[in-house]
């Protein structure tokens, strides 16, 4: 298989980071027109060890209406469609992302949280207007 260069110069290649230096580099959420789904995009810094990400969405009443778990990411850029549960979503929602590593491979192992991100949004595009 031929190598396809992704960078013009080898010096432009981002260096992988250790656990404590891995971060979200961007997070965006965009509601679909139906008001029941949102598009989640996020990117991470390059990493040496594969991190995990947990995401949850709470509605205006503070109830969890969506969740997602990404176990040991293999890439640095992600796009997901998140479906919002329950009755018709209304009001401000909050998306919470946690970037973490497990401290061991044992069941129930503690998490080493390295970054978190909160993002507020309105499920229906016209609701924010």
Secondary structure, 3 states (H helix, E strand, C coil): CCCCCCCCCHHHCCCCECHHHCCEEEEEEEECCCCCEEEEEEEECCECCCCEEEEEEECCCCCEEEEEEECCCCCCEEEEEEECCCCCCCCEEEEEEEEEEECCCCCCCCEEEEEEEEEEEECCHHHHC
